[in-house]
């Protein structure tokens, strides 16, 4: 069941992050920072999946959860700033 949950978590978070990345890139405001943020997000997703295999609390899983949340929050803030003309 844990493996199914890891897949579900990926499916729940990744489309949102990819849409936010695409919107920023299509606005012309992307740059190398956006590629780095995307890489951090993907590393976090991989770490989360590996951490899900552990039977105890795993720092990899925690890193995966925090990186996904923080990246999505940061990308959403950037999108709002772009829409307001402040970025």
C-alpha positions as CSV (number, residue, x, y, z in Angstrom):
1,X,0.0,0.0,0.0
2,X,2.9,2.4,0.7
3,X,4.1,2.1,-2.9
4,X,0.6,3.0,-4.1
5,X,0.6,6.0,-1.8
6,X,3.9,7.1,-3.1
7,X,2.6,7.0,-6.7
8,X,-0.6,8.8,-5.7
9,X,1.5,11.6,-4.0
10,X,3.5,12.0,-7.1
11,X,0.3,12.2,-9.2
12,X,-1.2,14.8,-6.9
13,X,1.8,17.1,-6.7
14,X,3.6,16.9,-10.0
15,X,1.0,18.3,-12.4
16,X,0.6,21.4,-10.3
17,X,4.3,22.0,-10.3
18,X,4.6,21.4,-14.0
19,X,1.8,23.8,-14.8
20,X,3.3,26.5,-12.7
21,X,6.7,26.0,-14.3
22,X,5.1,26.1,-17.8
23,X,3.2,29.3,-17.0
24,X,6.4,31.0,-15.7
25,X,8.4,29.8,-18.7
26,X,5.7,30.9,-21.2
27,X,5.6,34.3,-19.6
28,X,9.2,34.8,-20.5
29,X,10.3,35.2,-16.8
30,X,11.9,31.8,-16.5
31,X,15.7,31.4,-16.4
32,X,18.3,29.2,-15.0
33,X,16.7,29.5,-11.6
34,X,13.6,27.8,-12.9
35,X,15.5,24.8,-14.0
36,X,17.2,24.6,-10.6
37,X,13.8,24.8,-8.9
38,X,12.5,22.1,-11.2
39,X,15.5,19.9,-10.4
40,X,15.0,20.4,-6.6
41,X,11.3,19.4,-7.1
42,X,12.2,16.2,-9.0
43,X,14.9,15.3,-6.5
44,X,12.4,15.8,-3.7
45,X,9.9,13.5,-5.4
46,X,12.5,10.8,-5.8
47,X,13.6,11.2,-2.2
48,X,10.0,10.9,-1.1
49,X,9.4,7.7,-3.0
50,X,12.6,6.2,-1.6
51,X,11.6,7.4,1.9
52,X,8.2,5.7,1.5
53,X,9.9,2.3,1.4
54,X,11.2,2.8,5.0
55,X,9.2,1.3,7.8
56,X,10.2,4.2,10.2
57,X,10.2,7.9,9.8
58,X,12.6,8.8,7.0
59,X,14.5,12.1,6.5
60,X,14.2,11.4,2.7
61,X,10.5,11.3,2.9
62,X,10.4,14.6,4.9
63,X,12.8,16.2,2.4
64,X,10.5,15.1,-0.4
65,X,7.4,16.5,1.3
66,X,8.9,19.8,2.3
67,X,10.6,20.3,-1.1
68,X,7.3,19.7,-2.9
69,X,5.4,22.1,-0.7
70,X,7.9,24.8,-0.7
71,X,8.6,24.7,-4.5
72,X,4.9,24.8,-5.2
73,X,4.4,27.7,-2.8
74,X,7.3,29.6,-4.3
75,X,6.2,29.0,-7.9
76,X,2.7,30.1,-7.0
77,X,4.0,33.3,-5.5
78,X,6.1,34.0,-8.6
79,X,3.1,33.4,-10.8
80,X,1.0,35.9,-8.8
81,X,3.9,38.4,-8.9
82,X,4.1,38.0,-12.7
83,X,0.4,38.5,-13.0
84,X,0.6,41.7,-10.9
85,X,3.6,43.0,-13.0
86,X,5.9,42.9,-10.1
87,X,8.3,40.2,-11.3
